[in-house]
Amino acid sequence: MNILLAAFIYTGLLVAGSNTERDNTSLESLYPEKERFIQHQQEWQMNFYHKRIDEFKNDPIGNGKIVFLGNSITEAGGNWNKRFVSTDNIVNRGISGDITEGVLSRLDEIIHYQPSAVFLLIGINDIFNADLPDRHKITPSYVSDNIISIANKIIDQTPNTRIFIQTILPINDRIYTKEKGWFPDHARPLPDQISEINALLKGKCKSGPFTFIDLHSAFIDKDGLLDKRYTTDGVHLNNSGYDNWAKFIDDDVASIKR
């Protein structure tokens, strides 16, 4: 009898171990492999991307979360739960330098965990540099279409997830030039490209199941630039900027039930 019991326990442990190994393998497939080609991604962006993906693997989203999805502007918000009194359920999925194609390539993890909501802010890195290969192909229509594709891909596979599409923030080339000593020379001014992307997003959101948040309007000054009160370098935000962002979307965050 003891022999039979021991054999049963041993077999159970083998099965459990096999299942765990299979689960780990399955979860690994949720993340883009390092060899994956991501269109328009530069080498410096790739390095940030895969370093952060490794962090995500060690700290999965979990089910039913509120996901803040974007680039360095989102990532630098840190623990977003500290910025709201209405929730402690937010997970930060920002990656420094990320572009719309990069987000499209890493949605499997988000879809797998079926978040209650996704707050999306992405696009500035697509258009910031003027000297990228095939830069002429990265138009406002291309960027806005990719943003809507991100939202559609999520909601198609996890239809109960609420999607909040936030407009690209303004930039301040004066501050950036002062801080960095240069600013990319665009054939068409960057603020005009940002405004067109945001206008396209507004129109597209009218016909889709998404909530449009005009975050841009909360950060712009009288000259049409990123307000100096909210930025460290003309692109990224300081603490006042993050406070302003959290205040602007507070009602939206509070509306999400677990």
C-alpha positions in Angstrom: 0.0 0.0 0.0 2.8 2.4 0.9 4.6 1.5 -2.3 1.5 2.3 -4.3 1.0 5.6 -2.5 4.6 6.6 -3.0 4.3 5.8 -6.7 1.1 7.8 -7.0 2.7 10.8 -5.3 5.9 10.5 -7.4 3.8 10.4 -10.6 1.8 13.4 -9.4 5.0 15.4 -8.9 6.2 14.5 -12.3 3.0 15.7 -13.9 3.0 18.9 -11.9 6.6 19.6 -12.9 5.8 18.9 -16.5 2.8 21.3 -16.3 4.9 24.0 -14.7 7.5 23.7 -17.4 4.8 23.8 -20.1 3.2 26.9 -18.4 6.6 28.7 -18.3 7.2 27.9 -22.0 3.8 29.2 -22.8 4.3 32.4 -20.9 7.7 32.9 -22.6 5.8 33.0 -25.9 3.9 36.0 -24.8 7.0 38.2 -25.3 8.8 39.2 -28.5 12.0 37.3 -29.1 15.2 39.2 -29.4 15.6 38.2 -33.0 12.3 39.7 -34.1 12.6 42.5 -36.7 10.6 45.6 -35.7 10.2 48.1 -38.5 11.8 51.5 -38.0 13.3 50.5 -34.6 16.8 51.8 -34.1 19.6 50.0 -32.3 19.4 52.2 -29.2 15.7 51.6 -29.0 16.2 47.9 -29.5 18.5 47.8 -26.4 16.0 49.6 -24.2 13.2 47.4 -25.6 14.6 44.0 -24.8 16.0 45.0 -21.4 12.5 46.1 -20.4 10.9 43.0 -22.0 13.2 40.9 -19.7 11.8 42.9 -16.7 8.3 42.2 -17.9 9.0 38.5 -18.0 10.0 38.5 -14.4 7.0 40.6 -13.4 3.9 39.6 -15.4 0.9 41.9 -15.6 -1.6 39.7 -13.8 -5.3 39.5 -14.6 -7.7 42.3 -14.6 -5.2 45.2 -14.3 -5.2 48.7 -15.6 -2.3 48.9 -18.0 -0.5 52.2 -18.8 1.0 51.4 -22.2 3.6 53.6 -24.0 7.1 54.9 -24.2 9.6 56.6 -21.8 7.0 59.2 -20.9 4.8 56.5 -19.5 7.7 54.4 -18.1 9.1 57.4 -16.1 5.8 57.7 -14.3 7.0 54.8 -12.2 4.5 53.4 -9.8 1.3 55.0 -11.2 -0.7 53.7 -8.3 0.9 56.4 -6.1 -0.7 59.1 -8.3 -4.3 58.0 -7.8 -6.4 57.5 -4.7 -9.1 55.5 -6.6 -7.0 52.4 -7.5 -3.9 50.3 -6.7 -4.4 48.2 -9.7 -2.2 49.9 -12.4 0.7 48.2 -14.1 3.3 50.3 -16.0 4.1 49.0 -19.5 6.1 51.9 -20.8 9.4 51.3 -22.6 11.9 54.1 -23.3 12.2 54.8 -27.0 9.3 52.7 -28.0 7.4 53.3 -31.2 4.0 52.2 -32.5 5.5 49.1 -34.3 7.2 48.1 -31.0 3.9 48.2 -29.1 2.2 46.2 -31.8 4.9 43.5 -31.4 4.4 43.2 -27.6 0.6 43.0 -27.2 0.4 39.2 -26.6 1.2 39.6 -22.9 -1.5 42.3 -22.5 -4.1 40.4 -24.3 -3.3 37.2 -22.4 -4.0 38.8 -19.0 -7.2 40.6 -20.2 -6.8 43.9 -18.5 -9.8 45.9 -17.3 -8.4 48.9 -19.1 -5.5 50.2 -21.2 -4.4 53.8 -21.3 -2.3 54.2 -24.4 0.1 57.1 -25.2 2.5 56.4 -28.1 3.8 58.0 -31.3 6.3 60.7 -30.5 9.3 58.5 -31.1 7.9 57.5 -34.5 8.2 61.1 -35.8 10.8 62.8 -33.6 14.0 62.0 -35.6 14.1 63.5 -39.0 17.0 61.4 -40.5 15.6 57.9 -40.1 15.8 55.5 -43.1 12.4 55.7 -44.9 11.4 58.6 -42.7 9.2 59.9 -45.5 7.0 56.8 -45.0 6.3 57.7 -41.3 3.4 60.0 -41.9 0.7 61.2 -39.5 -1.7 58.8 -41.2 0.8 55.9 -40.7 1.3 56.7 -37.0 -2.4 57.2 -36.3 -3.3 54.0 -38.1 -0.8 52.1 -36.0 -2.3 53.5 -32.8 -5.7 52.5 -33.8 -4.4 49.1 -34.9 -3.0 48.6 -31.3 -6.4 49.4 -29.8 -8.2 47.2 -32.3 -5.9 44.3 -31.7 -6.5 44.4 -28.0 -10.2 44.8 -28.1 -10.7 42.2 -30.8 -9.2 39.6 -28.5 -10.3 40.9 -25.1 -13.5 42.7 -25.8 -14.2 43.6 -22.2 -11.1 45.8 -21.9 -11.8 49.5 -22.0 -9.3 51.4 -24.3 -8.3 55.0 -23.6 -6.4 56.6 -26.4 -4.5 59.6 -25.3 -3.2 62.3 -27.7 0.5 62.8 -28.2 1.9 65.5 -26.0 3.2 68.8 -27.3 7.0 69.4 -27.5 9.0 72.5 -26.7 11.9 72.8 -29.2 13.3 75.9 -27.4 13.8 74.1 -24.1 15.1 70.9 -25.9 17.7 72.9 -27.8 18.8 74.7 -24.7 19.1 71.4 -22.8 20.5 69.1 -25.5 22.3 71.6 -27.8 20.3 70.4 -30.9 16.9 69.7 -32.3 16.0 67.6 -35.3 15.5 69.6 -38.5 12.1 68.6 -39.9 10.8 69.5 -43.3 7.5 69.9 -41.7 7.4 71.3 -38.1 7.1 68.6 -35.5 4.2 70.4 -33.7 2.2 70.3 -37.0 2.8 66.6 -37.4 1.7 66.0 -33.8 -1.5 68.1 -34.3 -2.4 66.1 -37.4 -1.9 62.7 -35.7 -4.1 63.9 -32.8 -6.8 65.2 -35.1 -6.8 61.9 -37.0 -7.1 60.0 -33.7 -10.0 62.1 -32.6 -11.8 61.3 -35.9 -11.1 57.6 -35.8 -12.2 57.3 -32.1 -15.6 58.6 -33.0 -16.3 55.5 -35.0 -14.6 53.0 -32.7 -15.3 51.6 -29.2 -12.5 53.7 -27.6 -12.4 56.7 -25.3 -10.5 59.6 -26.7 -8.5 61.7 -24.2 -7.1 65.0 -25.4 -4.1 65.0 -23.1 -2.3 67.4 -25.5 -4.6 70.2 -24.5 -3.7 69.9 -20.8 0.0 70.5 -21.5 0.1 73.2 -24.2 1.1 76.8 -23.6 0.0 80.0 -25.4 2.7 79.5 -28.1 1.5 76.0 -28.9 4.5 74.4 -27.1 4.9 72.0 -24.2 4.4 74.2 -21.1 7.7 74.8 -19.4 6.1 74.1 -16.0 5.7 70.5 -16.9 8.9 69.4 -18.6 12.5 68.6 -17.9 13.8 68.9 -21.4 11.0 70.0 -23.8 9.8 66.4 -24.4 9.8 64.5 -21.1 7.8 65.4 -18.0 8.8 66.5 -14.5 6.8 65.8 -11.3 4.4 68.6 -12.0 3.8 67.2 -15.4 2.9 63.8 -14.0 0.7 65.4 -11.4 -1.1 67.3 -14.2 -1.5 64.1 -16.2 -2.9 62.2 -13.3 -5.3 65.0 -12.4 -6.5 65.2 -16.1 -7.4 61.5 -16.3 -8.4 60.9 -12.7 -12.1 60.6 -13.5 -11.4 58.0 -16.2 -9.2 56.0 -13.9 -11.8 56.1 -11.2 -14.5 54.9 -13.5 -12.8 51.5 -14.0 -14.2 48.8 -11.7 -12.3 45.7 -10.9 
